[in-house]
Amino acid sequence: MEPTTDENQVKQMQLVLSADSITLHASLMPGVLTTQTFEGTDCYAKFINFLKHVSANGIPISAEITVR
């Protein structure tokens, strides 16, 4: 079975990680860029919870990670 394309699927995602924050840049649909920042000592837990929420339908997520 071939994978299907879902309009609501995250097309592209970029993460910028630091010790106490994660900034996510995601293209949710062509031409629309969304930015979300997770801050604090629990930023990684917040980010993982976000990923669980957006991929609840089994939508695959592909990410490029930049560590600064």
N, C-alpha and C positions, 0 to 999 in steps of 0.2 A: 504494500500500500504506500503510495506517495504521500509525503507530508502536504498538508493544505496550508494556504496562506490566510491568516486571520487579520482583519483590519486593525484590531486592537492590540496586536502583538507588538512588543518592543522590538523595533527594527535595529537599533544600534544603541550601545551604552558605553559611557566612559566614566571611570572612577578616578578621583584624585584623593589619595589617602595620606593622612598625617597621624600623629600619635593620638590626637583627641578629636578628629573629625574626618568625615568621609563626604566628599561632594560628588554627587551623581549627576551626569548629564545624559539624558536619554531622548532619543528620537522616537516618539510614540507613533507618529504617522509622518509621511513625507512632508517636509517643510515645518514641522512643529518640534521644537526642542524644549524639553522640560529640565529644570535644575532643582535638585533637592539636596540639602545639606543635613547630615546627621552629626550632632555635636555632643560632647561630654564624654565622660569615662565609659559610658555604655554605648558609644556610637556604633561599635561593631555589632552589638546585639540589636540595636534599632535597625541597622541596615539589613541584617539577616531576616528580621521580622518583616521588613518591607519586601524583600525578595520572596519570602514565603507567601505573602499576600498577592503580589502581582503574578506569581507563577502558580497560583492555586489551581488553575485550569490545565496545568501541564504544559504551558507555553514555554518552549525552550528560550533561554536567555544566553546571549553571547556577549562577552564583556572584554574591553581593553582596559588594563589597569596601569596607571602611571603612579609610581611611588616617588615622592619628592622629599 
